[in-house]
Amino acid sequence: MHRKRIPSPRGDYAATIQSVSTLVREAGEGTVGIGIPGALSRVTGLVKNANSTWLIGKPLKQDLEDALGRPVRLENDANCFALSEATDGGAAGAALVGIVAPLVLPAYFELALALIAAAGLLAWQARRDAPVFGLLALAAGATTVGCSIWGIIEFYDATIVTARNFYGVLRVQETGSDVSRHRSLIHGTIMHGLQYLAPNFRDLPTSYYTGSSGIGRLLETLHPRMAPLRVGVIGLGTGTLAAYGTPGDLYRFYDINPAVVTIARRDFTYLADSEATIETPLGDARLTLEREPPAELDLLAVDAFSSDAIPVHLITSEALALYAKHVKPGGVIAFHLTNRYLDLVPVVGALARAQHMQAVWIRDEGDNALASRSDWVLVSTDGELLAKPRIAEAAAPIESRPDWRPWTDDFNNLFQVLRR
């Protein structure tokens, strides 16, 4: 391999041709491919959009072929870099992490294995140096191995089920004793629902979905009527909301992760015990809703924003318009916005105002044993429903942010909503 680097002859096109030709001749015979800071016009064959501005409008390919006496291929340098990544290791690394690791490792243990391997290489390299460096390398290796083992033990503590796929790592943990024994579904470090195992408690809604939460107050307000409820839920979790189902109701849970559906049906009983009809279509919820005819829902709960990486396409003006198409006139769209890192309440408030809908925010501090702190925003065109006592007594105003642009499919600003 021939390597040589020389300064670019800035502003001098003729000197550029000469410099590149010299480098190619020094490298020897063979095909010539050159990455350039720009692109060739397919119409004229001249350079365009180059930050080396003295190349713009020049027949660079033709002039290099004339100078070298052989064919030359030119391509944008970023495209060349991407091709090199794909063929020389970048794609292989991505395939190992994205495809191989989920198949052979139950969690993100590849980092620990890589650190252990690095410590081993350090010890191997240090064996030829002074003994003190060898001892330091061994100490570093022992510390790395110890921390990795501790992390794995901690991961499996109280864990009865693990599942890993493209969407991440899921764990089911079982903790407590006697009547307090319960199972929790953990995705990464975020809890996505829990269920008590004692017969007297296992059908009770818990965590973010108790009767004191925004969604619990809404469902209790909707239930005293003759007609069955039609409820859609984006984000299955453990299926806790199915506990509110009564005979004749329909609860349709949308989730993109097949492992979540499997765990909710196998390791938790909310879906199986519910008196409602349960449906669990698999796939991206927004795409699924776009394909389906209007569902005439009384309530659509959007429960997908608890993690640090949120699906922004589910909280835009276009998404809200789609949700409104699937609820009945006067129906409710309920956003679950509990999040450690992001304050999304003003975002939904702005979306509702932009579409001439009313919104109320219900924060539940989770003061009883079954509850967790939660934030729900209820959006509807039916102001009378949102003013019902069970809802109004816990509702709080949503701060107006007139300087914030409503989020759309083409615009969002996560920096504005970071909790400080």
N, C-alpha and C positions, 0 to 999 in steps of 0.2 A: 504494500500500500504506500502510495506516495502522498506525503503531506507537506504543504507549504502555504504560508499565509503572507500576503503583501497588502499594503495600504491601497484603498480604492483611489484612483486618480479622479478626484471630485471635479465635476464640471468639464471634464475633457473626454469627449466621446471617442475620439481617435486613439487616445492613450488607453482607454478602457479596452478597446478591441485588441490593441497590441499586448496589453498585460494578460488578458484572458488567453490569448493565443499562445503566449510564452508559457504560461502555466500548463496548458494542455500538452504542448510539445514536450515539456519536461516530464510529464506523467507517462508518456509513451503512447504506443499505438492502442487502438481500441475504439469502441463507440463513445460518443461524447454526449453527455446529458448535463445540462446546466440549470440550476435553480436561480431565478432572478427575482428581485424585489418589485414585482409587477406582473403583468400578463401581456400576451400578444392578442391584438385584435383579430378576431376570426374573419373580419371583412377585409382589412388592409394589410394584416401581417405586421403592423408596427406596434411598438411597445406602448402600453397605456397603464395608468394608475401606478406608476413606479415612484417610490420615495427617493430613489436615485434619479432626480428629475432630469438630468442630462441625457437619460436614455429615452425619455418620452418622445414619441413620434419618430423614432429611428428604426430602421430595418435591421435590428440587432442579429436576428437569426441568419439572414442572408449575408451580412457583412462578416460574421464569424465563419460561416461556411466558405466564403471566398478567401478569407485569410488562412484557414486551415486546410483547405482542399479536401474536405470530407464532410459528411452530413452531421448536423448538430440538432439536438432536440432541446427546446427550452420549455420550462414549466415554472409556475409560481413557486417560490421557495417554501411557503407554508404547506403547499400540497406535497412537495418533496419530503418535508419533515414528517408529515402524517404517514406517507407511504413507508418511510424508513422505520417509524414506530411500529407500523403494522407487520413489517417483515423482519425486523431486527430485535424484537423483544418486547416492545410496548404492548402489542396485542396479546402476546403470550402471557405476560403478567396479568393483563385484564382477564384473560380466559381462566387463569389459575384461581384468581380471587372470585370472579363472578360465576364460574361454572364448576370447576373442580372442587374448590374448598367447600361450597355448600353440599356437595355430594359425599364428601369424606369426613368433614368435621361438623359436629353438632352445634358449634357456636363459633365466635370469632377467635379461635385459638391460633390462627395462622400468625398473628402478631407475636404471641408468646414463643411459638416455634422459631420464627425468624430471629427474635432476640437471642434465643438460646444458640442458634446456629452462628450468629454474629459473635457471641461470647466465645464459642468454640474456636472460631477463626482467629479471634484476638489471642487466645491462649496459645494456639499453634504458631502464630507469628512471633509471639513474645518469647518462645522457647529459646530463640537464638540470641536474645539480648541478656542484659544483666539479670541475675536471679530475682532482684526486687521487682522487675517488670513482670516476670513470670508469676510471682506471688500475687501481684495486683490483678493480673489477668484472671488467675484462678479465683480470687475473691469476687471479682466482677461476675464471673461465670456462675459461682455458687449463689450469689445474690439474685442473679437473673433467673436461675432455675427455681430458687426458693419462692420468689415472687410469682413466677408463672404457676407453680403448683398451688400456692395459696389462692390465686385468682380462679383456678379451675375448681378447687374445693368450694370456694365461696359461691361460684356459679351454680354448683349442684346442691348447695345446702337447701334443703326443703323442696327441691325441685323433683317433681314426679314425671314430668313430660317435657321434652324439648322437640322443637321442629325448626328447621332452617331451610329457607329457599331464597329465591331472588329478592323477596320483599323483606328479608331480615330474619332475626332469631326470635322465636316465641318460646316462652316457658310457662308451665303451669306449676305453681308452688302451693303446697298444702301445709298450713301452719295452724297453731292454736291447739286447744284440747277441749274435749267434752262439747258443750254447747257453743263454744267460741271457735271450734274448728272450721276452717274455711279454705277455699281454693281461690287463687288469684291468677289472672292471665296477664303476663308481663311481655311487652314487646320492647326490646332494648332495655331501657330503664323505666319505662312508663307503664303504669298499671291501667289495664283496659277492662276492668270489671272484676268483681269477686262474688262468690256465692258461699253462704254458710251451709254446712252439710247436715246439721241437725234437722230432723223432719219438720219441726215446728217453725224453722226459720228459712228453709231452703227455697221456698216460694216467694220470699220477701225481696222487693227491689232494694239494692244496696248501692253503695259508693255514690256515683254522680247522678243516680236515678231514683233516689228515695222520694217519698211523698212531699218532702220539704224543698226539693229541687225545682227548678223551673219546669222541666219536662213532667215531673210528677204532679205538680200543681195543675198544669194544663190538662193532663190526661184525667185527673180526678174531676176537673171542671167539665170535660167533654162527656164523661161516662154516664151521668144520670139522664139518659134518654133512651127511647125505644129502638132507634135504628142502630145497627152494628157500626163500629168504627172501621174505617180503612186507613191504615197507618203504614207509611213507608219510612225506612230507616237506612241512612247511608252510613255504613260502618257497623259491623255485627258485634265485635268484641265477644263477650260471653253470652250475648242475647238477653241481657237483663230486662230490657223493656218488654219482652214477651210476657213477663210476669203480670203486666196490666191487662193482658188479653182476656176477653170474656167470650162465651159462645156466640158464634156468628161474626166476630171480628176477623179482620185480615191484617196480619203483620208481615210485611215484605221487607226483608233485610238484604241490602245490596253490599257486597264486599268483593274486593279484587283479589284477596289472598285465599287460595283454596285451603291452606293449612288452618286458617282461622275458622272456616266453616267446619272442617273436620273436628277441631278441638271443641268448638261450641256444642256440637252434637254428641261427641263421645265423652268429654270430660266434665261437662256441665249439663244441668238438667232443665234450664229455663225454657229452652225450645220444646223439649219433650213434654214438660209438665204444663205448658200453656194451654188454656182452653180455646185460644184463637187458632185459626188456620195460619200456618207458618210457611213462608216461601223464602228461599235463599238464592236468588239469581247471582251467578258468579261473573265478575267482570268490573271494569271501570264504571262507576255508578253514573257519571254524567253521560258517557257514551251509551250506556244501556237505556237511560231515560230518553235520550235523543231518538233512539230507535223505536221506543214504545209509544203507543197512543196515549192520550191523556188518561191518567189513572183515577181521577176523581177521588183523591185522598182527602180525608179530614185533616190529616197531619203528616208532614214530611219532616223528619228529624235528620239533621245533617251533623253527624257525630264523627268527624274525621280530623280534628285539629288539636289533639292533645299532645302530639309529638313535637320535637323541635323542628323537624322538616315537614311542613304542612303541604297538602295538595292545593296549591293556590287556585287551580282551575275550578275548584268547588266553592270559591268564595269571591266570585266576580259578578259584575252586573249581568253578564250573559247567563251565568249559572242561575242567578236568582230569577231571571225571566223564565228560564226553563223549569225551575221548581214551581213557579206560580202557574205554569201551564198544567202541572200535574195535580194541583190541589183544587178542591171545589171552591166556588166563590165564597169568600169568607173563611176559607181554610187557613191553617197556620203552618208556617215554615219555622222550625225551631233549630237554632244553631247552638251546638255545644262548643263553647269557646274556652273551657278550662285549659290553661297552658302556662307552664312555668316561665317561659321566655318571651311570649308575644301577647300583647294586649290587642285582641282582635275585635273587641266590643265596638269601638268607634268605626271600624271598617264596615261592619254589618249595619250599624246605624246610618252611615252615609249611603250605603246601597239602598236601604229601605226608603230613605227620604227621596233619593233620586228617582225611585219608581212609585212614588206617592203611596207608600205603604206605612203603616204604623209599626213601631217596634218598642218593646219593653225589655229591660234587662233585669234578670233575677239572679242575685248572688246568694248562694246558700253556704254558710260557713261550716256546715257538716258537724253540728254540735252533738248529734246523737250517735250512738255506738255503730249504727249501720251506715252512716253517711260519710261522704268525703266532701271537701270544699268543691263547689262547682259554680260555673258561670254559664247561664243560658240566656240567649236573646230570642224572644218570640216575635215573629214578623207576620202581619196579617193586614188585610183591608178591613177587617171587622173590629172596629174600635170597641164596640160593646162587649165582645168576647174578652178582649184584653183588659177590660175594666171590671170583670167579674171579681167578687171579693177575694176568692182564693188566690187569684193572680195579683190583683192590685195591691193587696196588703204586703206583698214582698217585692213589688216592682220598684226599680230605681231609674231615674232619668239617665239617658245616654248623652254624654257630653258631645255637643256639636263641634265639629272641626271644619269650619268653612274653608280653611286653607288647604284641606286635604282633597285630592282628586279621588273620586270613586274608583275602586279597582275594576279593571276590565281584563279581558283576555290579552290585551296588549300593554297593560300598565299595572304595576303594583309596586309598593315601596315597603319592604320589610324593615328597613332602618327606622321608619317612623313609628312602628309598633313594638319595637324592642322594649322590654321592661327595664327600667333604670333603677 
